[in-house]
């Protein structure tokens, strides 16, 4: 009788460990956000208080052009360098932002996805 309780406890532990590992591995296999989705998160977090960062609507700050119009005003490739070095020219109230290479690509990918 004592042996069967021990076996039962061992089986339960094994099943709990297996369930935990399966859940942990499954979480690691979850689909990662696309560059455009990451860019949208950046735009929403850092830019949306002044710029419209969606496919429609006016910018909250009238002097800040909507993101969807950027590609009609500038080649998006030219924004890459400005984003890397820090955009200091923009609308008068614009703060200076400096982005890393991955964030730049993500942000430009998002802007391209909503461009007119």
Secondary structure, 3 states (H helix, E strand, C coil): CHHHHHHHHHHHHHHHHHHHHHHHHHHHCCCCCCHHHHHHHHHHHHCCCCCCCCCCCCCCCCCCCCHHHHHHHCCHHHHHHHHHHCECCCCCCCCCECCCHHHHHHHHHHHHHHCC
